[in-house]
Amino acid sequence: MSSRKLIEHGLSWFYDQVTGDEDARVCKDIPEQACEDQPRNFFAYLCANFLNKISDELVSARLTLPWLFSVLGVPASFIGFLVPIREAGVLLPQLIVAAYIRAMSQRKVVWLLGALLSAMMLFLMAFISWNTSGVLAGWLIIFCLIFYSLARGLCSVSAKDVLGKTISKTRRGRLMGYSTSLAGLATLTIGFLLQTDFISAMGREILVMFIIFAGISWLFALCSFNYIIEPAGSTEGGGNAFDEAIRSLGLLVQDKLFQKYVISRVLLLSVALVIPFYVVLVQQLLNGELTILGWLIIANGLASSLSAPLIGKYADHNSRNVMALSALLAGVVGLIVSYLTTYGMDVNFNIASIMVLFFLISLAHGGVRLGRKVYLVDMANKENRAQYVAVSNTVIGIVMLLAGSVGVIADLFNVQTVIFILSVISLFGSAYIMRLSNVSG
């Protein structure tokens, strides 16, 4: 037996152990020719997804970049742009890009291009962070972040389509759950490193190293994703980008289930938007040091590594409930925290309580992200999957930019007020999501 055949046989055996397929391999909602390559594709996608999730943690617009801006002496006004640019930059161009992608029978190359551009922007960002400071650093890093987000958008709009063509239904949530769990374990190491006196004293140096390592992770992810064998797919819907964009927006009116899904995603933005305000609250409750960033990273990593496989497996059976329960958790935690920090004057917040708080909100955020991704992929089919992704992401990108103004409330009142408002929206979103049909399982 050749070494290549031996590797493929080993992947096939390991795939059966991981998924529990045994002799009856599941091949739902994928082309017949993709069934044989499913073990190889499963682990190639798993590895690539794991690596880019590590990169996302290392250059998080909610945690790492705000800390970097503070170290570089960038004015606070710049920090408010980080999350909207990071998210909207990924989402907004996708409706135009999707028209070109749909004209391609194989879309893996789009992801590879996005990965290469992402790595290049991160290396440039690291160079700027090392050599500049103040307002100049703020403008240049924001510039890099815009193009980094656009590159990530290429990966986002193509990844789900490749996933839907190569990995069987009832296995997709499990795959994303495993990759999230592994990335969570990796981020635990990062968090613990920040607890050492030597590392925490480095300041800018260690944050620049984070960005460089994030760029290297994208290069390895590119190599892994290239290993996927993608069957040719449908090319309907390719054509003039603007015309196709307008036609695609018609889905919001014509497709009622998709319409409800997009409304659900808008409501679920409350879970993503609230996290930076928890970070601000933590900085107010405890003196802000790099070690505190490490504890937040550890809590986030624990939430991902311990829960993601179970959430992913449950999402394969009922992704709707995963979204609803995650939004419910975020809402309840937010109401408790806003009450205790506003009226519970005798409550003593320490590292342990902050860890529990951030663990729970990270758990809710991870559940929302994984649940809505699985729901979209399972709701769509090979003809309209890229279209669904592009339309929903474009709408969310616009709403994200508008919702970024919620920070004004924190200036007018306080951080607790913002957390309270977003938590109420999360609770409303949880109730609304239960009106969706269950498309998984």
Buried (B, 14 or more C-beta within 10 A) or exposed (E): EEEEEEEBEEBBEEBBEBBEBEEEBBBEBBBEEBBBBBBBBBBBBBBBBBBBBBBBBBBBBBBBBBBBBBBBEBEEEBBBBBBBBBBBBBBBBBBBBBBBBBBBEBBBBBBBBBBBBBBBBBBBBBBBBBEBBEBEBBBBBBBBBBBBBBBBBBBBBBBBBBBBBBBBBBBBBBBBBBBBBBBBBBBBEBBBBBEEEEBBEBBEEBBBBBBBBBBBBBBBBBBBBBBBBBBEBBBEBBBEBEEBBEBBBEBBEEBEEBEBBBBBBBBBBBBBBBBBBBBBBBBBBBEBEBBBBBBBBBBBBBBBBBBBBEBBBBBBBBBBBBBBBBBBBBBBBBBBBBBBBBEEEEEEBEEEBBBEBBBBBBBBBBBBBBBBBBBBBBBBEBEBBBBBBBBBBBBBBBBBBEBBEBBEBBEEEBBBBBBBBBBBBBBBBBEBBBEBEEBBE
